[in-house]
Amino acid sequence: MSRWRVRSLIFLVYVVIGIYVAWVYDYITPAVLRDIAEALLAIFLWFLILLGVDLHIGG
């Protein structure tokens, strides 16, 4: 494996472990994930918002 692949793999493992730890210690909750998903939808589908589409997830 090339050097950049090893570094990328190590970085990916580091991020995945960090996400797991944040989830276990309640820094990441379903409400936070829903808010992030809504924000990403608004960013990538902004033209739908201008057309009056509601991109809010859930209740």
C-alpha positions in Angstrom: 0.0 0.0 0.0 1.2 3.5 -0.7 2.0 5.9 2.1 -1.1 8.1 1.4 -3.4 5.1 1.6 -2.0 4.1 5.0 -2.5 7.6 6.3 -6.0 7.8 4.9 -6.9 4.5 6.5 -5.4 5.6 9.9 -7.4 8.9 9.7 -10.6 7.0 8.8 -10.2 4.7 11.8 -9.5 7.7 14.0 -12.6 9.5 12.8 -14.8 6.4 13.2 -13.6 5.8 16.7 -14.2 9.5 17.5 -17.7 9.3 16.2 -18.4 6.1 18.3 -17.0 7.7 21.5 -19.0 10.9 20.9 -22.2 8.8 20.4 -21.5 6.8 23.6 -21.0 9.9 25.7 -24.1 11.6 24.2 -22.3 14.3 22.3 -24.0 13.0 19.2 -27.7 12.3 19.6 -30.5 11.5 17.1 -31.6 15.2 17.4 -28.2 16.4 16.4 -28.0 14.0 13.4 -31.5 15.2 12.3 -30.4 18.8 12.5 -27.2 18.0 10.5 -29.3 16.1 7.9 -31.7 19.0 7.5 -28.8 21.5 7.1 -27.2 19.3 4.5 -30.5 19.0 2.6 -30.9 22.8 2.7 -27.4 23.3 1.4 -27.6 20.9 -1.5 -31.2 21.4 -2.3 -31.5 25.2 -1.8 -33.4 25.7 -5.0 -36.3 23.6 -3.6 -36.5 25.9 -0.6 -36.9 28.8 -3.0 -39.8 26.9 -4.6 -41.5 26.5 -1.2 -40.6 22.9 -0.4 -40.2 22.1 3.3 -37.1 20.1 4.0 -37.6 19.6 7.7 -37.2 16.0 8.8 -39.7 14.4 11.2 -42.1 16.3 13.5 
